[in-house]
Amino acid sequence: MIIYRREIETELRKAAKAFGAVILTGPRRSGKTFLLRRAFPKASYHLLEDPDIIGRIKADPRGWMESVRTPAISTRFRTCPSFSPTSGATSIGREGRAGSGFSRDRRTCR
């Protein structure tokens, strides 16, 4: 399989150094997760379609965010509308850990 380096990868790395969280959006099956996992191979990965994870987030969203090993990649925010990416960003920003969170989804949670 041929893997092409994408120009946005450099921008993602810069953003990760400057901000506590980076949100990558785009159409379905366009390679967002692949790109993030390739750009940040040491990041923990959290698929928010897992019923156990969704249950933990619904019960204690802030507690779940605090339990995530950073840097982290979280996908499918739209599957758990009770979890607001802004609450996570606030938590990350307050801790001052640049590059500690990445997410990808084509829609944000409301």
C-alpha positions in Angstrom: 0.0 0.0 0.0 1.3 3.4 -1.0 1.0 6.0 1.8 1.3 9.6 0.7 2.4 12.2 3.2 -0.2 15.0 3.5 0.7 18.6 3.8 -1.8 19.1 6.7 0.3 16.7 8.9 2.8 19.5 9.4 0.1 21.9 10.4 -1.4 19.4 12.8 1.9 19.0 14.5 2.3 22.7 14.9 -1.3 23.0 16.2 -0.6 20.2 18.7 2.3 22.1 20.1 0.4 25.3 20.4 -3.0 24.2 21.7 -4.3 21.7 24.3 -6.7 20.1 21.8 -7.0 19.9 18.0 -10.2 19.0 16.2 -10.0 17.6 12.7 -13.2 17.5 10.7 -14.0 16.2 7.2 -16.2 13.9 5.2 -16.6 10.2 6.1 -13.9 7.8 5.2 -11.5 10.5 4.1 -8.6 9.3 6.3 -8.9 11.6 9.3 -8.2 8.9 11.9 -5.5 7.3 9.8 -3.8 10.7 9.5 -3.9 11.4 13.2 -2.7 7.9 14.2 0.2 8.2 11.7 1.1 11.8 12.8 0.9 10.9 16.5 1.8 7.2 16.9 2.2 7.4 20.7 -1.2 8.9 21.3 -3.8 6.7 23.1 -6.9 6.0 20.9 -10.5 6.1 22.0 -13.4 5.1 19.8 -16.5 6.7 21.2 -18.8 4.0 19.7 -17.8 1.5 22.4 -20.9 1.1 24.7 -18.7 0.9 27.8 -16.9 4.1 27.1 -20.2 5.9 26.3 -21.6 4.7 29.6 -18.6 6.0 31.5 -18.8 9.4 29.7 -22.5 9.7 30.4 -21.9 8.9 34.1 -18.9 11.2 34.6 -17.7 13.1 31.5 -15.0 15.1 33.4 -13.8 12.0 35.2 -13.5 10.1 31.9 -11.4 13.0 30.4 -9.1 13.0 33.4 -8.6 9.2 33.0 -7.5 9.5 29.4 -3.8 9.1 28.9 -2.5 12.0 26.8 -1.8 12.6 24.1 -5.0 11.1 23.0 -7.1 10.6 19.8 -10.9 10.4 20.3 -13.2 9.6 17.5 -17.0 9.7 16.8 -18.1 12.5 19.2 -21.5 12.5 17.5 -22.3 9.1 19.0 -22.4 10.6 22.6 -24.2 13.9 22.5 -24.0 14.2 26.3 -20.3 14.7 26.0 -19.3 18.2 24.9 -15.9 18.7 23.3 -15.8 22.2 24.8 -15.9 20.8 28.3 -12.9 18.6 27.4 -11.1 21.5 25.8 -11.7 23.6 28.9 -10.3 20.8 31.1 -7.3 20.4 28.9 -6.6 24.1 28.6 -6.8 24.6 32.3 -4.1 21.9 32.9 -1.9 23.6 30.3 -0.8 20.5 28.6 -0.2 21.5 25.0 -0.7 18.7 22.5 -2.7 16.6 24.9 -5.8 15.9 22.9 -6.9 15.3 19.3 -10.3 14.5 17.9 -11.8 13.9 14.6 -15.3 13.9 13.5 -17.3 15.4 10.7 -19.8 17.0 13.2 -19.3 18.3 16.7 -21.5 17.2 19.6 -24.3 19.6 20.6 
